[in-house]
């Protein structure tokens, strides 16, 4: 497992469109992807799970990836979170 803590840059947080972009990109990887936000753990491949976490702009999240392509998945997750996505 690899993980990294990062800050959400998108002005609307991980709401509908940004959450959709994140989930769609993570579905390209075989690894399990989990977003940890406070006491919540969201499936990084599920739009609804990400939205249910209510992650706002400026929030600190930890992305955990487990699997054969975990390094690539984490690197892509980091790129997405750093983007403004709007």
PyMOL commands that set and color helices and strands:
alter all, ss='L'
color gray80, all
select helices_A, chain A and resi 16-26+47-52+70-82
alter helices_A, ss='H'
color red, helices_A
select strands_A, chain A and resi 2-7+32-37+40-43+60-66
alter strands_A, ss='S'
color yellow, strands_A
deselect
rebuild
show_as cartoon
